[in-house]
Amino acid sequence: MYEAFYGLTAKPFQLKPDARFFFLSGSHKRALSYMRYGLSQGEGFIVVTGAIGTGKTTLVQGLFGELDPAKMVAAKLVTTQLDDADLLRMVAAAFGLEFDGLDKATLLTRFEQFLRERAARGQRALLVIDEAQNLSIRAVEELRMLSNFEWENRPLLQSFLVGQQEFRITLHSPLLEQLRQRVIASCDLRPLSADETADYVHHRLQLAGWRDDPQITDEALVLVHGITGGTPRRINLLLDRTLLYGYLEELHEISATVVENVATELSEEMARPDEVEIADRTADAVLDEERGELSARVRRLERAIGAAREVFGRQAKLLDRVWDYK
């Protein structure tokens, strides 16, 4: 919609990761350097973590674009809640191997054979695990076992583990000491700074054919950073809606006021139903509900006390009869 209005050739702030719009912040440059270093070593694990929306998937896409298919066979696996057996089947599938109906021993044998055949052709194998925070400790240990495959004293498989920051908690388990010793590089993606946020916005706009229409004021860019915290996915969400807002209002300048209006709209749309409900109810209604719950609890307590009194009364009468008999 707004692309034609602003003369753009593509949507600059789509939410789906797109390597064409990859922006190298300082943090991303460091992570990419570590990944390239890992490839040059041809062994061990590379760990890349970051908060949601910091560009981990786009980073992996950028790395894949640099690989030479004649020298490297690469597979990417996006994990869900997988145990060690399921992980092995998913790894086999990611490399195009059959896995239905095969037991673990057969799967391991065929996978090692596949790796050896590739090595004989002069190809190395790279496995990238995305969303690694979903892996169980046993699944991570299974990956370490796969890294034991060798041919002519060279590792046959190298793995990159990419996930949210909580994956580091998994890595620090005492059960994964051997894997930690094989991590040759590790980095954590950080949100963009204020200056990087402005550069990121201009970078994506220019790749989409932007010719200063709409103009985006410096104050607006500062506010974008403040609202999003420099997280790329949040920036994309906010600015995609801002450009739509500008199109609907026929604006050719995006000011801080415009950004604030759009942010308010998004906040209202994303409010939880219970928050909206509570906001709409009066304080008296909330108090009435609490009084009703309290009254019900008091009635239950009174019934319990009454029942206890009856029991004690019967026991007292029984004791009186015993003493009378004596």
C-alpha positions in Angstrom: 0.0 0.0 0.0 2.4 2.7 1.2 5.2 1.5 -1.2 3.6 3.1 -4.2 2.8 6.3 -2.3 6.4 6.8 -1.2 8.0 5.4 -4.4 9.5 2.4 -2.7 10.5 -0.8 -4.5 9.9 -3.1 -1.5 8.7 -3.1 2.1 11.7 -1.9 4.1 10.5 -3.0 7.5 8.9 -6.4 7.0 8.9 -8.7 10.0 10.1 -11.8 8.1 13.9 -12.1 8.2 15.5 -11.1 4.9 19.2 -11.4 4.3 19.0 -8.7 1.6 18.4 -6.1 4.4 21.0 -7.4 6.7 22.5 -4.6 8.8 25.9 -5.0 10.5 25.9 -3.3 13.8 29.0 -3.6 16.0 27.5 -6.5 17.8 26.5 -8.3 14.6 29.9 -7.7 13.1 31.5 -9.4 16.1 29.2 -12.3 15.9 29.7 -12.8 12.2 33.5 -12.6 12.7 33.2 -15.4 15.3 31.2 -17.5 12.9 33.6 -17.0 10.1 36.5 -17.9 12.5 34.7 -21.0 13.4 34.3 -22.0 9.8 38.0 -21.4 9.2 38.8 -23.8 12.1 36.5 -26.5 10.9 35.8 -27.9 14.3 34.1 -27.2 17.7 31.0 -25.3 18.5 30.2 -21.6 18.0 27.5 -20.2 20.3 25.5 -17.1 19.3 22.8 -15.9 21.7 20.6 -12.8 21.8 17.3 -11.5 23.0 14.1 -12.0 20.9 14.2 -9.9 17.7 17.9 -9.0 17.8 18.6 -10.5 14.3 19.9 -14.0 15.1 18.1 -15.6 12.2 19.1 -12.9 9.7 22.7 -13.3 10.8 22.5 -17.0 10.0 21.0 -16.2 6.6 23.8 -13.8 5.9 26.4 -16.5 6.8 24.7 -19.1 4.6 24.9 -16.6 1.7 28.7 -16.6 2.0 29.1 -20.4 1.8 30.5 -22.2 -1.2 28.2 -25.2 -2.0 31.1 -26.9 -3.7 33.1 -26.9 -0.4 30.4 -26.9 2.3 27.1 -28.8 2.8 25.1 -26.9 5.3 21.8 -27.6 7.1 19.7 -25.5 9.4 17.5 -26.9 12.0 14.9 -24.8 13.9 14.2 -26.7 17.1 11.0 -27.1 19.1 10.9 -29.2 22.3 12.9 -32.1 21.0 14.4 -35.0 23.0 17.7 -36.6 22.0 16.1 -39.2 19.7 13.9 -36.7 17.9 16.8 -34.4 17.5 18.8 -37.1 15.7 15.9 -37.7 13.3 15.6 -34.0 12.6 19.3 -33.6 11.9 19.1 -36.5 9.4 16.1 -34.9 7.7 17.9 -31.5 7.6 20.7 -33.1 5.5 18.2 -34.9 3.3 18.6 -38.4 4.8 15.9 -41.0 5.3 14.9 -41.6 8.9 11.4 -43.1 9.1 11.4 -46.4 10.9 15.1 -46.4 11.6 16.5 -47.1 15.1 19.1 -44.9 16.6 22.1 -47.1 15.8 21.1 -47.3 12.1 20.6 -43.5 12.0 24.0 -42.9 13.5 25.6 -45.3 11.1 24.0 -43.8 8.0 24.7 -40.2 9.1 28.4 -41.0 9.7 28.5 -42.7 6.2 26.9 -39.6 4.7 29.6 -37.3 6.4 32.4 -39.6 5.2 31.1 -39.5 1.6 31.0 -35.7 1.7 34.5 -35.5 3.2 35.8 -37.8 0.4 34.4 -35.2 -2.1 36.2 -32.4 -0.3 33.1 -31.1 1.4 32.7 -30.2 5.0 29.4 -30.4 6.9 27.9 -27.5 8.9 24.9 -27.8 11.1 23.2 -24.7 12.4 20.7 -25.2 15.3 18.4 -22.2 15.6 16.2 -21.6 18.7 18.7 -23.7 20.6 17.2 -22.6 23.9 14.5 -25.2 23.4 16.9 -28.1 23.5 17.1 -30.4 26.5 20.4 -31.1 28.1 20.3 -34.7 26.7 19.7 -33.2 23.2 22.6 -30.9 23.5 24.8 -33.8 24.7 23.6 -35.7 21.6 25.0 -32.9 19.4 28.4 -33.3 21.2 28.4 -37.0 20.4 27.8 -36.2 16.8 30.9 -34.0 16.8 33.0 -37.1 17.6 32.7 -38.4 14.0 36.1 -38.1 12.4 37.8 -39.0 9.1 41.6 -38.9 8.8 41.8 -37.2 12.2 39.5 -34.4 11.0 36.1 -33.7 12.5 33.3 -34.5 10.0 30.7 -32.2 11.5 30.8 -28.6 12.9 27.8 -27.1 14.7 26.7 -23.6 15.4 24.2 -23.1 18.3 22.0 -20.1 18.0 19.4 -19.2 20.5 18.0 -16.9 23.1 20.0 -15.9 26.1 18.5 -18.5 28.4 20.4 -21.1 26.3 23.5 -20.0 28.3 21.9 -21.4 31.4 21.6 -24.8 29.7 25.2 -24.6 28.6 26.4 -24.1 32.2 24.9 -27.3 33.4 27.5 -29.6 35.1 26.4 -32.3 32.6 27.7 -30.3 29.6 31.2 -29.7 30.8 32.6 -31.7 27.8 30.7 -29.6 25.3 31.7 -26.3 26.9 35.3 -27.4 26.4 34.6 -27.6 22.6 33.1 -24.1 22.3 35.8 -22.2 20.4 33.9 -18.9 20.2 30.8 -17.4 21.9 29.0 -14.0 21.6 25.8 -12.4 22.6 23.9 -10.0 20.2 23.1 -6.7 21.8 20.3 -4.2 20.8 21.3 -1.3 18.6 22.5 2.0 20.0 20.7 5.2 19.2 23.1 6.0 16.4 22.9 2.4 15.1 19.1 2.6 15.1 19.2 5.7 12.9 21.7 4.0 10.6 19.6 0.8 10.5 16.5 2.8 9.5 18.3 4.6 6.7 20.0 1.4 5.6 16.7 -0.5 5.1 14.9 2.5 3.5 17.7 3.0 1.0 17.7 -0.7 0.0 14.0 -0.3 -0.6 14.5 2.6 -3.0 13.9 5.5 -0.6 14.5 9.0 -1.9 13.9 11.1 1.2 10.2 10.6 1.0 9.0 10.6 3.6 11.6 12.6 5.6 12.2 11.2 9.0 13.2 13.8 11.6 16.1 13.2 14.0 13.7 13.6 16.9 11.6 10.8 15.5 14.6 8.5 15.2 15.6 9.2 18.8 12.0 8.3 19.9 12.1 5.1 17.8 15.1 4.0 19.7 13.6 4.9 23.0 10.4 3.0 22.3 12.0 -0.1 20.8 15.1 -0.3 22.9 17.1 -0.8 19.7 15.6 -4.2 19.0 15.5 -4.7 15.2 12.2 -6.6 15.1 10.5 -4.0 17.3 11.9 -1.2 15.1 10.5 -3.0 12.0 7.1 -3.3 13.6 6.9 0.3 14.7 8.2 1.8 11.4 6.1 -0.5 9.1 3.0 0.8 10.9 4.4 4.4 10.9 4.8 4.3 7.1 1.2 3.0 6.8 0.0 5.8 9.1 1.9 8.3 6.9 0.3 6.9 3.8 -3.2 7.0 5.2 -2.7 10.6 6.5 -0.8 11.6 3.3 2.3 12.7 5.2 5.7 13.4 3.7 7.4 13.9 7.0 7.6 11.6 9.9 7.9 13.5 13.1 8.3 12.4 16.7 4.6 13.2 17.2 3.7 10.8 14.4 5.9 8.0 15.9 4.3 8.6 19.3 0.8 8.3 17.9 1.6 5.1 16.2 3.3 3.7 19.3 0.2 4.5 21.3 -2.0 2.7 18.8 0.2 -0.4 18.8 0.2 -0.4 22.6 -3.6 -0.3 22.8 -3.9 -3.0 20.2 -1.5 -5.3 22.0 -3.0 -4.8 25.5 -4.0 -8.0 27.2 -7.8 -8.7 27.4 -7.7 -8.8 31.1 -6.0 -5.4 31.2 -8.6 -3.9 29.0 -11.4 -5.4 31.1 -10.0 -4.1 34.3 -9.4 -0.7 32.8 -13.1 -0.6 31.8 -14.5 -1.7 35.1 -15.1 0.7 38.0 -13.3 0.5 41.3 -16.6 -0.2 43.0 -17.2 -3.3 40.8 -13.8 -4.6 41.7 -14.4 -4.0 45.4 -17.8 -5.7 45.2 -16.2 -8.8 43.7 -13.6 -8.9 46.4 -16.2 -8.4 49.1 -18.2 -11.3 47.6 -15.2 -13.6 47.6 -14.4 -12.6 51.2 -18.0 -13.3 52.3 -18.0 -16.7 50.8 -14.7 -17.6 52.6 -16.3 -16.4 55.9 -19.4 -18.6 55.3 -17.2 -21.6 54.6 -15.2 -20.9 57.8 -18.4 -20.5 59.9 -19.7 -23.9 58.6 -16.4 -25.5 59.5 -16.5 -24.1 63.0 -20.1 -25.2 63.5 -19.2 -28.7 62.4 -16.3 -28.8 64.8 -18.5 -27.6 67.7 -21.0 -30.5 67.0 -18.1 -33.0 67.1 -16.7 -31.6 70.3 -20.3 -31.5 71.8 -20.8 -35.2 71.1 -17.5 -36.1 72.5 -18.2 -34.1 75.7 -21.5 -35.9 76.2 -19.8 -39.3 75.7 -17.3 -38.5 78.4 -20.0 -37.4 80.8 -21.8 -40.7 80.4 -18.5 -42.6 81.0 -17.9 -40.7 84.3 -21.5 -41.2 85.4 -21.1 -45.0 84.8 -18.0 -45.0 87.0 
